[in-house]
Amino acid sequence: MQSRTVEFNLRIEQLKIDHNFETYLETLSYFIDNETDQEPEQIAKLLNKKIVEELSKEGSKQGFLKNIEETISLL
């Protein structure tokens, strides 16, 4: 499972760079819409600490979220 998690997070990082997405939320939305048939809840379990923290910051900065649980539930 660990190598799958590492590969997944590297893929998300690469998508963010390749598509010039400003946020991880944009990146994950793209991934969910275009590259997977997994449920968002399954994808959320694969996210590393860095991406989860960035999602939380993005959501808080935009005034969308108050905590990380809300961030993950939006995926």
N, CA, C, O and CB atoms as a CASP TS submission, in Angstrom:
PFRMAT TS
TARGET T0000
AUTHOR 0000-0000-0000
METHOD Language model
MODEL 1
PARENT N/A
ATOM      1  N   MET     1       0.824  -1.203   0.000  1.00  0.00           N
ATOM      2  CA  MET     1       0.000   0.000   0.000  1.00  0.00           C
ATOM      3  C   MET     1       0.863   1.260   0.000  1.00  0.00           C
ATOM      4  O   MET     1       0.508   2.259  -0.624  1.00  0.00           O
ATOM      5  CB  MET     1      -0.935   0.002   1.210  1.00  0.00           C
ATOM      6  N   GLN     2       1.994   1.211   0.697  1.00  0.00           N
ATOM      7  CA  GLN     2       2.823   2.404   0.807  1.00  0.00           C
ATOM      8  C   GLN     2       3.336   2.862  -0.549  1.00  0.00           C
ATOM      9  O   GLN     2       3.337   4.059  -0.835  1.00  0.00           O
ATOM     10  CB  GLN     2       3.988   2.146   1.740  1.00  0.00           C
ATOM     11  N   SER     3       3.774   1.928  -1.390  1.00  0.00           N
ATOM     12  CA  SER     3       4.275   2.354  -2.700  1.00  0.00           C
ATOM     13  C   SER     3       3.148   2.921  -3.568  1.00  0.00           C
ATOM     14  O   SER     3       3.366   3.839  -4.360  1.00  0.00           O
ATOM     15  CB  SER     3       4.952   1.175  -3.421  1.00  0.00           C
ATOM     16  N   ARG     4       1.947   2.369  -3.413  1.00  0.00           N
ATOM     17  CA  ARG     4       0.795   2.908  -4.143  1.00  0.00           C
ATOM     18  C   ARG     4       0.509   4.344  -3.698  1.00  0.00           C
ATOM     19  O   ARG     4       0.199   5.210  -4.517  1.00  0.00           O
ATOM     20  CB  ARG     4      -0.455   2.018  -3.923  1.00  0.00           C
ATOM     21  N   THR     5       0.615   4.578  -2.407  1.00  0.00           N
ATOM     22  CA  THR     5       0.386   5.913  -1.859  1.00  0.00           C
ATOM     23  C   THR     5       1.435   6.888  -2.369  1.00  0.00           C
ATOM     24  O   THR     5       1.107   8.008  -2.760  1.00  0.00           O
ATOM     25  CB  THR     5       0.396   5.878  -0.325  1.00  0.00           C
ATOM     26  N   VAL     6       2.684   6.471  -2.367  1.00  0.00           N
ATOM     27  CA  VAL     6       3.773   7.330  -2.849  1.00  0.00           C
ATOM     28  C   VAL     6       3.567   7.640  -4.330  1.00  0.00           C
ATOM     29  O   VAL     6       3.674   8.795  -4.741  1.00  0.00           O
ATOM     30  CB  VAL     6       5.158   6.652  -2.621  1.00  0.00           C
ATOM     31  N   GLU     7       3.277   6.630  -5.122  1.00  0.00           N
ATOM     32  CA  GLU     7       3.055   6.836  -6.552  1.00  0.00           C
ATOM     33  C   GLU     7       1.869   7.768  -6.801  1.00  0.00           C
ATOM     34  O   GLU     7       1.927   8.634  -7.674  1.00  0.00           O
ATOM     35  CB  GLU     7       2.823   5.492  -7.252  1.00  0.00           C
ATOM     36  N   PHE     8       0.806   7.589  -6.036  1.00  0.00           N
ATOM     37  CA  PHE     8      -0.370   8.439  -6.185  1.00  0.00           C
ATOM     38  C   PHE     8      -0.017   9.899  -5.906  1.00  0.00           C
ATOM     39  O   PHE     8      -0.370  10.777  -6.693  1.00  0.00           O
ATOM     40  CB  PHE     8      -1.493   7.972  -5.245  1.00  0.00           C
ATOM     41  N   ASN     9       0.659  10.165  -4.821  1.00  0.00           N
ATOM     42  CA  ASN     9       1.004  11.538  -4.465  1.00  0.00           C
ATOM     43  C   ASN     9       1.969  12.158  -5.463  1.00  0.00           C
ATOM     44  O   ASN     9       1.879  13.351  -5.754  1.00  0.00           O
ATOM     45  CB  ASN     9       1.605  11.583  -3.077  1.00  0.00           C
ATOM     46  N   LEU    10       2.886  11.364  -5.985  1.00  0.00           N
ATOM     47  CA  LEU    10       3.773  11.869  -7.039  1.00  0.00           C
ATOM     48  C   LEU    10       2.977  12.220  -8.291  1.00  0.00           C
ATOM     49  O   LEU    10       3.271  13.214  -8.956  1.00  0.00           O
ATOM     50  CB  LEU    10       4.859  10.830  -7.377  1.00  0.00           C
ATOM     51  N   ARG    11       1.972  11.413  -8.615  1.00  0.00           N
ATOM     52  CA  ARG    11       1.117  11.698  -9.771  1.00  0.00           C
ATOM     53  C   ARG    11       0.369  13.012  -9.582  1.00  0.00           C
ATOM     54  O   ARG    11       0.275  13.815 -10.510  1.00  0.00           O
ATOM     55  CB  ARG    11       0.119  10.552  -9.999  1.00  0.00           C
ATOM     56  N   ILE    12      -0.159  13.230  -8.389  1.00  0.00           N
ATOM     57  CA  ILE    12      -0.878  14.479  -8.103  1.00  0.00           C
ATOM     58  C   ILE    12       0.065  15.669  -8.235  1.00  0.00           C
ATOM     59  O   ILE    12      -0.294  16.684  -8.830  1.00  0.00           O
ATOM     60  CB  ILE    12      -1.502  14.442  -6.684  1.00  0.00           C
ATOM     61  N   GLU    13       1.259  15.548  -7.686  1.00  0.00           N
ATOM     62  CA  GLU    13       2.248  16.634  -7.796  1.00  0.00           C
ATOM     63  C   GLU    13       2.575  16.910  -9.263  1.00  0.00           C
ATOM     64  O   GLU    13       2.670  18.068  -9.669  1.00  0.00           O
ATOM     65  CB  GLU    13       3.543  16.277  -7.017  1.00  0.00           C
ATOM     66  N   GLN    14       2.748  15.859 -10.058  1.00  0.00           N
ATOM     67  CA  GLN    14       3.088  16.034 -11.470  1.00  0.00           C
ATOM     68  C   GLN    14       1.940  16.671 -12.243  1.00  0.00           C
ATOM     69  O   GLN    14       2.169  17.539 -13.085  1.00  0.00           O
ATOM     70  CB  GLN    14       3.457  14.691 -12.099  1.00  0.00           C
ATOM     71  N   LEU    15       0.712  16.252 -11.966  1.00  0.00           N
ATOM     72  CA  LEU    15      -0.452  16.872 -12.622  1.00  0.00           C
ATOM     73  C   LEU    15      -0.521  18.361 -12.324  1.00  0.00           C
ATOM     74  O   LEU    15      -0.818  19.161 -13.211  1.00  0.00           O
ATOM     75  CB  LEU    15      -1.752  16.190 -12.171  1.00  0.00           C
ATOM     76  N   LYS    16      -0.249  18.735 -11.082  1.00  0.00           N
ATOM     77  CA  LYS    16      -0.292  20.146 -10.674  1.00  0.00           C
ATOM     78  C   LYS    16       0.706  20.953 -11.499  1.00  0.00           C
ATOM     79  O   LYS    16       0.408  22.061 -11.946  1.00  0.00           O
ATOM     80  CB  LYS    16       0.014  20.295  -9.155  1.00  0.00           C
ATOM     81  N   ILE    17       1.876  20.390 -11.691  1.00  0.00           N
ATOM     82  CA  ILE    17       2.916  21.067 -12.476  1.00  0.00           C
ATOM     83  C   ILE    17       2.546  21.088 -13.965  1.00  0.00           C
ATOM     84  O   ILE    17       2.582  22.138 -14.607  1.00  0.00           O
ATOM     85  CB  ILE    17       4.285  20.369 -12.275  1.00  0.00           C
ATOM     86  N   ASP    18       2.192  19.923 -14.502  1.00  0.00           N
ATOM     87  CA  ASP    18       1.917  19.806 -15.934  1.00  0.00           C
ATOM     88  C   ASP    18       0.773  20.696 -16.412  1.00  0.00           C
ATOM     89  O   ASP    18       0.819  21.232 -17.519  1.00  0.00           O
ATOM     90  CB  ASP    18       1.604  18.381 -16.269  1.00  0.00           C
ATOM     91  N   HIS    19      -0.241  20.849 -15.583  1.00  0.00           N
ATOM     92  CA  HIS    19      -1.425  21.626 -15.973  1.00  0.00           C
ATOM     93  C   HIS    19      -1.428  23.044 -15.382  1.00  0.00           C
ATOM     94  O   HIS    19      -2.390  23.794 -15.549  1.00  0.00           O
ATOM     95  CB  HIS    19      -2.685  20.892 -15.537  1.00  0.00           C
ATOM     96  N   ASN    20      -0.357  23.390 -14.703  1.00  0.00           N
ATOM     97  CA  ASN    20      -0.227  24.714 -14.087  1.00  0.00           C
ATOM     98  C   ASN    20      -1.404  25.044 -13.177  1.00  0.00           C
ATOM     99  O   ASN    20      -1.864  26.185 -13.140  1.00  0.00           O
ATOM    100  CB  ASN    20      -0.101  25.778 -15.162  1.00  0.00           C
ATOM    101  N   PHE    21      -1.891  24.046 -12.444  1.00  0.00           N
ATOM    102  CA  PHE    21      -2.961  24.300 -11.486  1.00  0.00           C
ATOM    103  C   PHE    21      -2.407  25.111 -10.328  1.00  0.00           C
ATOM    104  O   PHE    21      -1.289  24.872  -9.871  1.00  0.00           O
ATOM    105  CB  PHE    21      -3.588  22.976 -10.981  1.00  0.00           C
ATOM    106  N   GLU    22      -3.182  26.056  -9.863  1.00  0.00           N
ATOM    107  CA  GLU    22      -2.743  26.883  -8.738  1.00  0.00           C
ATOM    108  C   GLU    22      -2.948  26.186  -7.403  1.00  0.00           C
ATOM    109  O   GLU    22      -2.236  26.472  -6.441  1.00  0.00           O
ATOM    110  CB  GLU    22      -3.484  28.205  -8.741  1.00  0.00           C
ATOM    111  N   THR    23      -3.907  25.280  -7.334  1.00  0.00           N
ATOM    112  CA  THR    23      -4.231  24.646  -6.058  1.00  0.00           C
ATOM    113  C   THR    23      -4.287  23.125  -6.192  1.00  0.00           C
ATOM    114  O   THR    23      -4.442  22.571  -7.280  1.00  0.00           O
ATOM    115  CB  THR    23      -5.566  25.175  -5.527  1.00  0.00           C
ATOM    116  N   TYR    24      -4.154  22.486  -5.046  1.00  0.00           N
ATOM    117  CA  TYR    24      -4.322  21.029  -5.016  1.00  0.00           C
ATOM    118  C   TYR    24      -5.786  20.665  -5.206  1.00  0.00           C
ATOM    119  O   TYR    24      -6.089  19.599  -5.743  1.00  0.00           O
ATOM    120  CB  TYR    24      -3.794  20.443  -3.688  1.00  0.00           C
ATOM    121  N   LEU    25      -6.678  21.508  -4.786  1.00  0.00           N
ATOM    122  CA  LEU    25      -8.100  21.231  -4.990  1.00  0.00           C
ATOM    123  C   LEU    25      -8.412  21.156  -6.486  1.00  0.00           C
ATOM    124  O   LEU    25      -9.136  20.263  -6.926  1.00  0.00           O
ATOM    125  CB  LEU    25      -8.971  22.318  -4.308  1.00  0.00           C
ATOM    126  N   GLU    26      -7.872  22.082  -7.258  1.00  0.00           N
ATOM    127  CA  GLU    26      -8.032  22.032  -8.723  1.00  0.00           C
ATOM    128  C   GLU    26      -7.430  20.749  -9.287  1.00  0.00           C
ATOM    129  O   GLU    26      -8.024  20.092 -10.142  1.00  0.00           O
ATOM    130  CB  GLU    26      -7.369  23.263  -9.388  1.00  0.00           C
ATOM    131  N   THR    27      -6.256  20.408  -8.801  1.00  0.00           N
ATOM    132  CA  THR    27      -5.555  19.227  -9.280  1.00  0.00           C
ATOM    133  C   THR    27      -6.343  17.962  -8.986  1.00  0.00           C
ATOM    134  O   THR    27      -6.513  17.111  -9.860  1.00  0.00           O
ATOM    135  CB  THR    27      -4.175  19.141  -8.651  1.00  0.00           C
ATOM    136  N   LEU    28      -6.821  17.840  -7.764  1.00  0.00           N
ATOM    137  CA  LEU    28      -7.582  16.653  -7.393  1.00  0.00           C
ATOM    138  C   LEU    28      -8.921  16.595  -8.118  1.00  0.00           C
ATOM    139  O   LEU    28      -9.378  15.510  -8.479  1.00  0.00           O
ATOM    140  CB  LEU    28      -7.806  16.621  -5.890  1.00  0.00           C
ATOM    141  N   SER    29      -9.543  17.722  -8.334  1.00  0.00           N
ATOM    142  CA  SER    29     -10.792  17.746  -9.097  1.00  0.00           C
ATOM    143  C   SER    29     -10.555  17.249 -10.517  1.00  0.00           C
ATOM    144  O   SER    29     -11.342  16.466 -11.049  1.00  0.00           O
ATOM    145  CB  SER    29     -11.388  19.166  -9.120  1.00  0.00           C
ATOM    146  N   TYR    30      -9.473  17.705 -11.123  1.00  0.00           N
ATOM    147  CA  TYR    30      -9.111  17.240 -12.461  1.00  0.00           C
ATOM    148  C   TYR    30      -8.874  15.727 -12.452  1.00  0.00           C
ATOM    149  O   TYR    30      -9.382  15.003 -13.308  1.00  0.00           O
ATOM    150  CB  TYR    30      -7.852  17.981 -12.971  1.00  0.00           C
ATOM    151  N   PHE    31      -8.107  15.269 -11.485  1.00  0.00           N
ATOM    152  CA  PHE    31      -7.793  13.849 -11.397  1.00  0.00           C
ATOM    153  C   PHE    31      -9.066  13.015 -11.257  1.00  0.00           C
ATOM    154  O   PHE    31      -9.226  12.006 -11.944  1.00  0.00           O
ATOM    155  CB  PHE    31      -6.855  13.585 -10.216  1.00  0.00           C
ATOM    156  N   ILE    32      -9.955  13.427 -10.386  1.00  0.00           N
ATOM    157  CA  ILE    32     -11.207  12.698 -10.164  1.00  0.00           C
ATOM    158  C   ILE    32     -12.062  12.693 -11.421  1.00  0.00           C
ATOM    159  O   ILE    32     -12.656  11.669 -11.761  1.00  0.00           O
ATOM    160  CB  ILE    32     -11.990  13.315  -8.998  1.00  0.00           C
ATOM    161  N   ASP    33     -12.132  13.806 -12.105  1.00  0.00           N
ATOM    162  CA  ASP    33     -12.967  13.915 -13.308  1.00  0.00           C
ATOM    163  C   ASP    33     -12.386  13.190 -14.529  1.00  0.00           C
ATOM    164  O   ASP    33     -13.135  12.712 -15.380  1.00  0.00           O
ATOM    165  CB  ASP    33     -13.169  15.370 -13.648  1.00  0.00           C
ATOM    166  N   ASN    34     -11.055  13.110 -14.612  1.00  0.00           N
ATOM    167  CA  ASN    34     -10.427  12.658 -15.853  1.00  0.00           C
ATOM    168  C   ASN    34      -9.557  11.405 -15.780  1.00  0.00           C
ATOM    169  O   ASN    34      -9.271  10.792 -16.810  1.00  0.00           O
ATOM    170  CB  ASN    34      -9.615  13.735 -16.368  1.00  0.00           C
ATOM    171  N   GLU    35      -9.137  11.022 -14.591  1.00  0.00           N
ATOM    172  CA  GLU    35      -8.143   9.948 -14.545  1.00  0.00           C
ATOM    173  C   GLU    35      -8.490   8.772 -13.639  1.00  0.00           C
ATOM    174  O   GLU    35      -7.685   7.850 -13.511  1.00  0.00           O
ATOM    175  CB  GLU    35      -6.856  10.508 -14.112  1.00  0.00           C
ATOM    176  N   THR    36      -9.637   8.774 -13.019  1.00  0.00           N
ATOM    177  CA  THR    36      -9.939   7.679 -12.112  1.00  0.00           C
ATOM    178  C   THR    36     -11.434   7.426 -12.048  1.00  0.00           C
ATOM    179  O   THR    36     -12.250   8.286 -12.382  1.00  0.00           O
ATOM    180  CB  THR    36      -9.394   7.973 -10.722  1.00  0.00           C
ATOM    181  N   ASP    37     -11.764   6.239 -11.614  1.00  0.00           N
ATOM    182  CA  ASP    37     -13.165   5.927 -11.329  1.00  0.00           C
ATOM    183  C   ASP    37     -13.358   5.668  -9.840  1.00  0.00           C
ATOM    184  O   ASP    37     -14.423   5.228  -9.408  1.00  0.00           O
ATOM    185  CB  ASP    37     -13.628   4.705 -12.149  1.00  0.00           C
ATOM    186  N   GLN    38     -12.311   5.947  -9.059  1.00  0.00           N
ATOM    187  CA  GLN    38     -12.393   5.784  -7.619  1.00  0.00           C
ATOM    188  C   GLN    38     -13.265   6.876  -7.012  1.00  0.00           C
ATOM    189  O   GLN    38     -13.377   7.981  -7.542  1.00  0.00           O
ATOM    190  CB  GLN    38     -10.994   5.805  -6.995  1.00  0.00           C
ATOM    191  N   GLU    39     -13.867   6.536  -5.904  1.00  0.00           N
ATOM    192  CA  GLU    39     -14.652   7.513  -5.148  1.00  0.00           C
ATOM    193  C   GLU    39     -13.710   8.495  -4.457  1.00  0.00           C
ATOM    194  O   GLU    39     -12.602   8.120  -4.074  1.00  0.00           O
ATOM    195  CB  GLU    39     -15.568   6.805  -4.106  1.00  0.00           C
ATOM    196  N   PRO    40     -14.135   9.738  -4.296  1.00  0.00           N
ATOM    197  CA  PRO    40     -13.289  10.724  -3.618  1.00  0.00           C
ATOM    198  C   PRO    40     -12.847  10.285  -2.228  1.00  0.00           C
ATOM    199  O   PRO    40     -11.738  10.608  -1.803  1.00  0.00           O
ATOM    200  CB  PRO    40     -14.019  12.033  -3.515  1.00  0.00           C
ATOM    201  N   GLU    41     -13.692   9.560  -1.523  1.00  0.00           N
ATOM    202  CA  GLU    41     -13.324   9.099  -0.186  1.00  0.00           C
ATOM    203  C   GLU    41     -12.127   8.145  -0.239  1.00  0.00           C
ATOM    204  O   GLU    41     -11.283   8.156   0.657  1.00  0.00           O
ATOM    205  CB  GLU    41     -14.519   8.410   0.486  1.00  0.00           C
ATOM    206  N   GLN    42     -12.056   7.331  -1.276  1.00  0.00           N
ATOM    207  CA  GLN    42     -10.920   6.423  -1.445  1.00  0.00           C
ATOM    208  C   GLN    42      -9.652   7.209  -1.761  1.00  0.00           C
ATOM    209  O   GLN    42      -8.573   6.903  -1.254  1.00  0.00           O
ATOM    210  CB  GLN    42     -11.204   5.398  -2.562  1.00  0.00           C
ATOM    211  N   ILE    43      -9.798   8.209  -2.591  1.00  0.00           N
ATOM    212  CA  ILE    43      -8.652   9.035  -2.972  1.00  0.00           C
ATOM    213  C   ILE    43      -8.130   9.806  -1.768  1.00  0.00           C
ATOM    214  O   ILE    43      -6.918   9.926  -1.585  1.00  0.00           O
ATOM    215  CB  ILE    43      -9.035  10.007  -4.104  1.00  0.00           C
ATOM    216  N   ALA    44      -9.023  10.324  -0.957  1.00  0.00           N
ATOM    217  CA  ALA    44      -8.625  11.099   0.222  1.00  0.00           C
ATOM    218  C   ALA    44      -7.738  10.287   1.151  1.00  0.00           C
ATOM    219  O   ALA    44      -6.842  10.841   1.788  1.00  0.00           O
ATOM    220  CB  ALA    44      -9.856  11.584   0.979  1.00  0.00           C
ATOM    221  N   LYS    45      -7.970   8.998   1.237  1.00  0.00           N
ATOM    222  CA  LYS    45      -7.176   8.132   2.118  1.00  0.00           C
ATOM    223  C   LYS    45      -5.740   7.974   1.626  1.00  0.00           C
ATOM    224  O   LYS    45      -4.863   7.596   2.403  1.00  0.00           O
ATOM    225  CB  LYS    45      -7.829   6.761   2.232  1.00  0.00           C
ATOM    226  N   LEU    46      -5.490   8.255   0.363  1.00  0.00           N
ATOM    227  CA  LEU    46      -4.150   8.113  -0.209  1.00  0.00           C
ATOM    228  C   LEU    46      -3.305   9.376  -0.101  1.00  0.00           C
ATOM    229  O   LEU    46      -2.097   9.331  -0.337  1.00  0.00           O
ATOM    230  CB  LEU    46      -4.258   7.714  -1.648  1.00  0.00           C
ATOM    231  N   LEU    47      -3.911  10.484   0.246  1.00  0.00           N
ATOM    232  CA  LEU    47      -3.192  11.758   0.283  1.00  0.00           C
ATOM    233  C   LEU    47      -2.152  11.785   1.395  1.00  0.00           C
ATOM    234  O   LEU    47      -2.406  11.341   2.515  1.00  0.00           O
ATOM    235  CB  LEU    47      -4.172  12.912   0.463  1.00  0.00           C
ATOM    236  N   ASN    48      -0.982  12.312   1.067  1.00  0.00           N
ATOM    237  CA  ASN    48       0.045  12.440   2.093  1.00  0.00           C
ATOM    238  C   ASN    48      -0.207  13.694   2.942  1.00  0.00           C
ATOM    239  O   ASN    48      -1.060  14.525   2.632  1.00  0.00           O
ATOM    240  CB  ASN    48       1.450  12.494   1.447  1.00  0.00           C
ATOM    241  N   LYS    49       0.557  13.789   4.002  1.00  0.00           N
ATOM    242  CA  LYS    49       0.377  14.880   4.967  1.00  0.00           C
ATOM    243  C   LYS    49       0.559  16.255   4.310  1.00  0.00           C
ATOM    244  O   LYS    49      -0.189  17.187   4.605  1.00  0.00           O
ATOM    245  CB  LYS    49       1.367  14.722   6.130  1.00  0.00           C
ATOM    246  N   LYS    50       1.540  16.377   3.433  1.00  0.00           N
ATOM    247  CA  LYS    50       1.807  17.667   2.779  1.00  0.00           C
ATOM    248  C   LYS    50       0.593  18.139   1.981  1.00  0.00           C
ATOM    249  O   LYS    50       0.181  19.293   2.097  1.00  0.00           O
ATOM    250  CB  LYS    50       3.034  17.557   1.853  1.00  0.00           C
ATOM    251  N   ILE    51       0.023  17.245   1.172  1.00  0.00           N
ATOM    252  CA  ILE    51      -1.111  17.635   0.336  1.00  0.00           C
ATOM    253  C   ILE    51      -2.334  17.934   1.200  1.00  0.00           C
ATOM    254  O   ILE    51      -3.068  18.882   0.924  1.00  0.00           O
ATOM    255  CB  ILE    51      -1.436  16.529  -0.686  1.00  0.00           C
ATOM    256  N   VAL    52      -2.555  17.144   2.229  1.00  0.00           N
ATOM    257  CA  VAL    52      -3.686  17.393   3.131  1.00  0.00           C
ATOM    258  C   VAL    52      -3.541  18.762   3.792  1.00  0.00           C
ATOM    259  O   VAL    52      -4.515  19.508   3.892  1.00  0.00           O
ATOM    260  CB  VAL    52      -3.782  16.283   4.209  1.00  0.00           C
ATOM    261  N   GLU    53      -2.353  19.090   4.235  1.00  0.00           N
ATOM    262  CA  GLU    53      -2.118  20.399   4.857  1.00  0.00           C
ATOM    263  C   GLU    53      -2.333  21.535   3.856  1.00  0.00           C
ATOM    264  O   GLU    53      -2.908  22.567   4.202  1.00  0.00           O
ATOM    265  CB  GLU    53      -0.692  20.468   5.432  1.00  0.00           C
ATOM    266  N   GLU    54      -1.876  21.349   2.626  1.00  0.00           N
ATOM    267  CA  GLU    54      -2.069  22.366   1.598  1.00  0.00           C
ATOM    268  C   GLU    54      -3.553  22.538   1.265  1.00  0.00           C
ATOM    269  O   GLU    54      -4.023  23.661   1.084  1.00  0.00           O
ATOM    270  CB  GLU    54      -1.281  22.000   0.333  1.00  0.00           C
ATOM    271  N   LEU    55      -4.283  21.435   1.185  1.00  0.00           N
ATOM    272  CA  LEU    55      -5.731  21.519   0.948  1.00  0.00           C
ATOM    273  C   LEU    55      -6.420  22.296   2.061  1.00  0.00           C
ATOM    274  O   LEU    55      -7.314  23.103   1.809  1.00  0.00           O
ATOM    275  CB  LEU    55      -6.341  20.115   0.834  1.00  0.00           C
ATOM    276  N   SER    56      -6.000  22.045   3.274  1.00  0.00           N
ATOM    277  CA  SER    56      -6.581  22.749   4.416  1.00  0.00           C
ATOM    278  C   SER    56      -6.300  24.249   4.333  1.00  0.00           C
ATOM    279  O   SER    56      -7.187  25.068   4.571  1.00  0.00           O
ATOM    280  CB  SER    56      -6.030  22.179   5.734  1.00  0.00           C
ATOM    281  N   LYS    57      -5.065  24.598   3.994  1.00  0.00           N
ATOM    282  CA  LYS    57      -4.697  26.011   3.840  1.00  0.00           C
ATOM    283  C   LYS    57      -5.502  26.671   2.720  1.00  0.00           C
ATOM    284  O   LYS    57      -6.010  27.781   2.877  1.00  0.00           O
ATOM    285  CB  LYS    57      -3.189  26.145   3.554  1.00  0.00           C
ATOM    286  N   GLU    58      -5.610  25.969   1.584  1.00  0.00           N
ATOM    287  CA  GLU    58      -6.349  26.507   0.446  1.00  0.00           C
ATOM    288  C   GLU    58      -7.804  26.764   0.816  1.00  0.00           C
ATOM    289  O   GLU    58      -8.359  27.817   0.500  1.00  0.00           O
ATOM    290  CB  GLU    58      -6.269  25.549  -0.746  1.00  0.00           C
ATOM    291  N   GLY    59      -8.405  25.810   1.475  1.00  0.00           N
ATOM    292  CA  GLY    59      -9.805  25.951   1.863  1.00  0.00           C
ATOM    293  C   GLY    59     -10.014  27.065   2.876  1.00  0.00           C
ATOM    294  O   GLY    59     -10.978  27.825   2.784  1.00  0.00           O
ATOM    295  N   SER    60      -9.116  27.158   3.833  1.00  0.00           N
ATOM    296  CA  SER    60      -9.221  28.207   4.845  1.00  0.00           C
ATOM    297  C   SER    60      -8.988  29.590   4.235  1.00  0.00           C
ATOM    298  O   SER    60      -9.695  30.548   4.549  1.00  0.00           O
ATOM    299  CB  SER    60      -8.218  27.956   5.977  1.00  0.00           C
ATOM    300  N   LYS    61      -7.995  29.673   3.366  1.00  0.00           N
ATOM    301  CA  LYS    61      -7.666  30.946   2.715  1.00  0.00           C
ATOM    302  C   LYS    61      -8.848  31.477   1.913  1.00  0.00           C
ATOM    303  O   LYS    61      -9.109  32.680   1.900  1.00  0.00           O
ATOM    304  CB  LYS    61      -6.446  30.780   1.800  1.00  0.00           C
ATOM    305  N   GLN    62      -9.554  30.579   1.249  1.00  0.00           N
ATOM    306  CA  GLN    62     -10.704  30.975   0.437  1.00  0.00           C
ATOM    307  C   GLN    62     -11.971  31.140   1.277  1.00  0.00           C
ATOM    308  O   GLN    62     -13.011  31.546   0.757  1.00  0.00           O
ATOM    309  CB  GLN    62     -10.944  29.949  -0.659  1.00  0.00           C
ATOM    310  N   GLY    63     -11.890  30.831   2.560  1.00  0.00           N
ATOM    311  CA  GLY    63     -13.056  30.962   3.427  1.00  0.00           C
ATOM    312  C   GLY    63     -14.060  29.840   3.244  1.00  0.00           C
ATOM    313  O   GLY    63     -15.205  29.945   3.683  1.00  0.00           O
ATOM    314  N   PHE    64     -13.624  28.753   2.585  1.00  0.00           N
ATOM    315  CA  PHE    64     -14.520  27.633   2.360  1.00  0.00           C
ATOM    316  C   PHE    64     -14.627  26.717   3.565  1.00  0.00           C
ATOM    317  O   PHE    64     -15.683  26.141   3.828  1.00  0.00           O
ATOM    318  CB  PHE    64     -14.065  26.848   1.173  1.00  0.00           C
ATOM    319  N   LEU    65     -13.537  26.589   4.288  1.00  0.00           N
ATOM    320  CA  LEU    65     -13.454  25.543   5.300  1.00  0.00           C
ATOM    321  C   LEU    65     -12.923  26.060   6.626  1.00  0.00           C
ATOM    322  O   LEU    65     -12.181  27.039   6.697  1.00  0.00           O
ATOM    323  CB  LEU    65     -12.582  24.420   4.809  1.00  0.00           C
ATOM    324  N   LYS    66     -13.331  25.366   7.657  1.00  0.00           N
ATOM    325  CA  LYS    66     -12.839  25.689   8.984  1.00  0.00           C
ATOM    326  C   LYS    66     -11.826  24.680   9.477  1.00  0.00           C
ATOM    327  O   LYS    66     -10.983  25.005  10.314  1.00  0.00           O
ATOM    328  CB  LYS    66     -13.981  25.776   9.951  1.00  0.00           C
ATOM    329  N   ASN    67     -11.894  23.439   8.964  1.00  0.00           N
ATOM    330  CA  ASN    67     -10.976  22.415   9.428  1.00  0.00           C
ATOM    331  C   ASN    67     -10.712  21.372   8.350  1.00  0.00           C
ATOM    332  O   ASN    67     -11.359  21.359   7.303  1.00  0.00           O
ATOM    333  CB  ASN    67     -11.522  21.749  10.676  1.00  0.00           C
ATOM    334  N   ILE    68      -9.752  20.501   8.626  1.00  0.00           N
ATOM    335  CA  ILE    68      -9.328  19.521   7.633  1.00  0.00           C
ATOM    336  C   ILE    68     -10.408  18.505   7.302  1.00  0.00           C
ATOM    337  O   ILE    68     -10.456  18.021   6.172  1.00  0.00           O
ATOM    338  CB  ILE    68      -8.105  18.808   8.115  1.00  0.00           C
ATOM    339  N   GLU    69     -11.273  18.166   8.246  1.00  0.00           N
ATOM    340  CA  GLU    69     -12.323  17.214   7.972  1.00  0.00           C
ATOM    341  C   GLU    69     -13.256  17.741   6.866  1.00  0.00           C
ATOM    342  O   GLU    69     -13.732  16.971   6.031  1.00  0.00           O
ATOM    343  CB  GLU    69     -13.113  16.917   9.255  1.00  0.00           C
ATOM    344  N   GLU    70     -13.506  19.037   6.869  1.00  0.00           N
ATOM    345  CA  GLU    70     -14.324  19.626   5.811  1.00  0.00           C
ATOM    346  C   GLU    70     -13.601  19.556   4.478  1.00  0.00           C
ATOM    347  O   GLU    70     -14.226  19.316   3.445  1.00  0.00           O
ATOM    348  CB  GLU    70     -14.678  21.080   6.146  1.00  0.00           C
ATOM    349  N   THR    71     -12.287  19.763   4.490  1.00  0.00           N
ATOM    350  CA  THR    71     -11.500  19.699   3.261  1.00  0.00           C
ATOM    351  C   THR    71     -11.623  18.322   2.641  1.00  0.00           C
ATOM    352  O   THR    71     -11.936  18.198   1.457  1.00  0.00           O
ATOM    353  CB  THR    71     -10.024  20.035   3.535  1.00  0.00           C
ATOM    354  N   ILE    72     -11.382  17.301   3.419  1.00  0.00           N
ATOM    355  CA  ILE    72     -11.415  15.930   2.915  1.00  0.00           C
ATOM    356  C   ILE    72     -12.817  15.570   2.461  1.00  0.00           C
ATOM    357  O   ILE    72     -12.969  14.872   1.458  1.00  0.00           O
ATOM    358  CB  ILE    72     -10.933  14.943   3.989  1.00  0.00           C
ATOM    359  N   SER    73     -13.838  16.017   3.155  1.00  0.00           N
ATOM    360  CA  SER    73     -15.191  15.642   2.777  1.00  0.00           C
ATOM    361  C   SER    73     -15.608  16.272   1.449  1.00  0.00           C
ATOM    362  O   SER    73     -16.509  15.758   0.786  1.00  0.00           O
ATOM    363  CB  SER    73     -16.163  16.044   3.869  1.00  0.00           C
ATOM    364  N   LEU    74     -14.975  17.364   1.051  1.00  0.00           N
ATOM    365  CA  LEU    74     -15.291  17.990  -0.235  1.00  0.00           C
ATOM    366  C   LEU    74     -14.746  17.232  -1.421  1.00  0.00           C
ATOM    367  O   LEU    74     -15.267  17.343  -2.531  1.00  0.00           O
ATOM    368  CB  LEU    74     -14.765  19.382  -0.266  1.00  0.00           C
ATOM    369  N   LEU    75     -13.696  16.460  -1.190  1.00  0.00           N
ATOM    370  CA  LEU    75     -13.128  15.699  -2.295  1.00  0.00           C
ATOM    371  C   LEU    75     -14.129  14.692  -2.759  1.00  0.00           C
ATOM    372  O   LEU    75     -13.856  13.935  -3.690  1.00  0.00           O
ATOM    373  CB  LEU    75     -11.823  15.013  -1.893  1.00  0.00           C
TER
END
